[in-house]
Amino acid sequence: MKLKFLHKLLISCLLILILALLCFYYASNYEKHLQIPSYGAILSNYPLGEVVHVEGSVVNIYPDSYNLIQNYQGLTLMINVLGPSPAHLGDHVSLLGVLGPSNQIVKVQEIRVISGWKWEFGLLRSFLALIFMVIIFFYFWKFNFKNFEFRRR
């Protein structure tokens, strides 16, 4: 009985370790395989004149430009986007544009704007759905600590 429990525990730990390694590999390598460069490419080799993907929150709006701020791997990056702002302060903007000198987007090709309240509502809605799904799961299933398994109620 104890051997069966240790066997299940060992397999569970091994599967969690494999999942963690796969997540770490994906997080460290996914930017290398993007079709359109993002912040990693901007920081490493600054592809001047190329189309890049930039996203962030609008922090300043000027008559001829606006600023996006994004926290990327512990660094706070400020991108200046030339042109009129389609967003308001606090809105989340994702755009494709041509990278100019000194962290500027000189020509916007495609832009997506998510209002600040919609961004927060989406996060809240996802959290509430997660709570609802956990309640439904534990309504139909219970965890047996003796055998280290889920059982149908």
N, C-alpha and C positions, 0 to 999 in steps of 0.2 A: 504494500500500500504506500509506504513512504518512498519507495523507489519510483513508483508511478508519478507521485507528486513532484519529485526532483527531476524526473525526465520531462514533465510538462513545463516546469519552471525553466529548465535549461533551454528547451526549444523556444519558449517565449522570449527569453533574454536574447537568444541568438537572432530571432526574427526582428526584435526591436533594434538590435545592433546593426543588422543589415539595412533596415529601413533608415536608421540615422545616417549610416554611411552613404546611402543613395541620396538622401536629402542634402547632405553636405557636398557631395559631388555635383549635384544639380545646381546648388546655390553658388558654388565657386566657378562653374564653367558655362552657365547658360548664356552669359553676355558675349562669349567668344563666338557663338553660333547665330547671333541675330543678323537678319538681313540688313537692318538699318541700325547703325551704331547709336549707342546711348551714352549715359554718363561715364561708364568705364572707358570707352574710346575717347571721349572728350578729355578726360583727365590724363590718359596715358599718351596719346599721340596727337591730339587736337586736329581732327580732320577738317581743316579750313576749306570752305566752299562746298562741302558735301552735305547731303541731307542727313539729319540726325533726328532722333526721337527724344523729346524733352518733356518732362511733366513736373508739376509742382503747384503750389498755392500762390495766388496773386497777392503780393504784399504792397506794391506801389503802382499807381496808375498816373501816367503823365499824358499830356495832350498828344504826343507822337509815339509813345511807347509805354510798356508796362514791364514790371519785374516779376519773375517767378522765383520762388525759393523752394529748395528740395534738400532734405537730409539724405546724403548718399554715403553709406558706410562710415558714419561718424563725422563726415564733412558736410558743412552747410554751404550749398552752392547757390549763387544768385545768377540768374540768366536774364538778360535784358532782351525783350522781344520788340522789334521795331514795328510800328503800325498801331492802329487804334485797337483798344481793348474790347473784346467781345464779352468780357467777364467783369464781375464786380470784386471788390476786396474780399478775400477769404475763399473765393471759388477755386475749385481744383481744375487745372487745365492740362490737357495732354495734347501735344502738337508735333507735327513733322515740319521741319523747316531747314533752310540752308544756313549753316553755321558761318558766322562772320568773325572778325577779330574781337578780342577781349570779351568773350562769353556773350556774344550777341547773336540773335537769330534775325537775319536780315530779310528773309522772305519766307512767309508762312505758306506751306502747301496744303496742310490739312490740320484742323483743330477740333478738339472735343472739349466742351465745358460742362462741368458738373457743379451745380450750385452748392454752396456750403451746407445748406440744410439738407439737400438731397444726399450728399456724401455721408453726413452723420446719420440720417434716417436709414440709409442702406446698411450701415454698420449695426445700428440698433435692431433693425429687422432681422439681420442674420443671427445676432445673438439670441433674440427671442425665439427664432426658429430652432436654434440649437437646443435651447432649454426645453422646448416642446418635444423635440425628437428624443431627448434623453428621458423625459417623463414617459413617453409612449413605450420606449424600449424597456424601461424597468417595470412598466405595468405588465408586459407580457413575459419578461425574462427576469430571473434572479441569479445572483452569483453564489455558487456553493464554494465556500472557502476550504472545506475539507478536501474536495476533489479538484479544486482550482479550475472550475469550469462554469459556464453559463447553462442554466436549465430553464426550460419552458415552464411557466406557472400553470 
